[in-house]
Amino acid sequence: MATVHKTLEVNIFGRSYRVACEDSEREALLQAVAFVDGKMNEVRKSGKVSGTERIAVMVALNVAHELLATKMGGGYDVGHLKRRIAAIESKVEAALASQEKLF
C-alpha cells in the first residue's frame, strides 16, 4: 500500500510554508517548526545578525553543531534517553496494574 502524504501549512519567522507530512509525524513536525521559529527569533533579537537568510543559516549552523556534539559524545543521546523513559514507564504501569487488582 502506498503511503499518503498530506501537506501541512506551517509558519516560520513570519513566512508560510507547505510541508509534506504523514499524520503520524504531524506533532513532531509542529514541534520542529516551533523550535526553529523560536531560534530564529532569538537570533534576530540578539541584533548581531540581520536578514532572514543570514538568520536561517546561523540557526542551521547552531543546530547542526549541537547535533554533531551530541553524536560525538559531547552531549547526551536523546534516543537512548527516550528508550529508557519508555522502559521505566512500562515498569511503572505494570506495577500499578498489579496494585489495582488488590482493590
RODO-2510 file (C-alpha; in nm, 4 decimals, decimal comma):
residues 103
     n   res          X          Y          Z
     1     m     0,0000     0,0000     0,0000
     2     a     0,1347     0,3446    -0,0884
     3     t     0,1926     0,5994     0,1847
     4     v    -0,0315     0,9036     0,1534
     5     h     0,1462     1,2279     0,2286
     6     k    -0,0659     1,5204     0,3337
     7     t     0,0583     1,8744     0,3307
     8     l     0,0608     2,0947     0,6328
     9     e     0,0935     2,4709     0,6207
    10     v     0,3375     2,5999     0,8815
    11     n     0,4634     2,9452     0,9699
    12     i     0,8297     3,0102     1,0429
    13     f     0,9630     3,3582     1,1063
    14     g     0,6514     3,5183     0,9601
    15     r     0,6528     3,3179     0,6367
    16     s     0,4198     3,0337     0,5390
    17     y     0,5493     2,7025     0,4076
    18     r     0,3655     2,3922     0,2883
    19     v     0,5338     2,0743     0,4068
    20     a     0,4541     1,7123     0,3176
    21     c     0,3846     1,5224     0,6372
    22     e     0,2271     1,1951     0,7420
    23     d    -0,0360     1,2140     1,0166
    24     s     0,1891     1,0155     1,2494
    25     e     0,4656     1,2769     1,2130
    26     r     0,2462     1,5860     1,2468
    27     e     0,3190     1,6555     1,6137
    28     a     0,6947     1,6130     1,5681
    29     l     0,6877     1,8485     1,2696
    30     l     0,4959     2,1112     1,4660
    31     q     0,7498     2,0845     1,7486
    32     a     1,0335     2,1269     1,4983
    33     v     0,8610     2,4314     1,3475
    34     a     0,8195     2,5896     1,6919
    35     f     1,1839     2,5164     1,7753
    36     v     1,3204     2,6669     1,4518
    37     d     1,0900     2,9686     1,4735
    38     g     1,1979     3,0304     1,8326
    39     k     1,5677     3,0003     1,7480
    40     m     1,5299     3,2393     1,4555
    41     n     1,3565     3,4930     1,6772
    42     e     1,6337     3,4578     1,9384
    43     v     1,8986     3,5316     1,6757
    44     r     1,7022     3,8313     1,5453
    45     k     1,6568     3,9711     1,8977
    46     s     2,0305     3,9438     1,9637
    47     g     2,0746     4,2126     1,6975
    48     k     2,4035     4,0660     1,5758
    49     v     2,2627     3,9184     1,2534
    50     s     2,0156     4,0756     1,0126
    51     g     1,8311     3,9410     0,7139
    52     t     1,6122     3,6328     0,7099
    53     e     1,8542     3,4242     0,5049
    54     r     2,1509     3,5020     0,7323
    55     i     1,9428     3,4300     1,0421
    56     a     1,8295     3,0959     0,8939
    57     v     2,1898     2,9994     0,8160
    58     m     2,3055     3,0899     1,1679
    59     v     2,0260     2,8824     1,3214
    60     a     2,1068     2,5897     1,0904
    61     l     2,4745     2,6077     1,1887
    62     n     2,3914     2,6229     1,5603
    63     v     2,1510     2,3282     1,5401
    64     a     2,3990     2,1253     1,3325
    65     h     2,6727     2,2000     1,5854
    66     e     2,4532     2,0838     1,8748
    67     l     2,3583     1,7662     1,6862
    68     l     2,7171     1,6815     1,5979
    69     a     2,8331     1,7494     1,9541
    70     t     2,5679     1,5070     2,0796
    71     k     2,6646     1,2403     1,8270
    72     m     3,0331     1,2740     1,9123
    73     g     2,9766     1,2201     2,2831
    74     g     2,9853     1,5846     2,3814
    75     g     2,6186     1,5728     2,4744
    76     y     2,3546     1,3196     2,5551
    77     d     2,1863     1,0613     2,3354
    78     v     1,8210     1,1667     2,3190
    79     g     1,7136     0,8397     2,1555
    80     h     1,8698     0,6385     2,4346
    81     l     1,7004     0,8576     2,6968
    82     k     1,3612     0,8176     2,5274
    83     r     1,4014     0,4378     2,5222
    84     r     1,4976     0,4360     2,8910
    85     i     1,1993     0,6541     2,9832
    86     a     0,9657     0,4251     2,7868
    87     a     1,1060     0,1204     2,9677
    88     i     1,0587     0,2874     3,3057
    89     e     0,7029     0,3899     3,2136
    90     s     0,6229     0,0302     3,1199
    91     k     0,7520    -0,0955     3,4546
    92     v     0,5538     0,1666     3,6461
    93     e     0,2356     0,0856     3,4513
    94     a     0,2824    -0,2867     3,5164
    95     a     0,3362    -0,2228     3,8866
    96     l     0,0280    -0,0013     3,9081
    97     a    -0,1827    -0,2552     3,7168
    98     s    -0,0922    -0,5272     3,9650
    99     q    -0,1779    -0,2932     4,2550
   100     e    -0,5233    -0,2195     4,1092
   101     k    -0,6056    -0,5891     4,1363
   102     l    -0,5619    -0,5660     4,5140
   103     f    -0,8500    -0,3216     4,5498
***
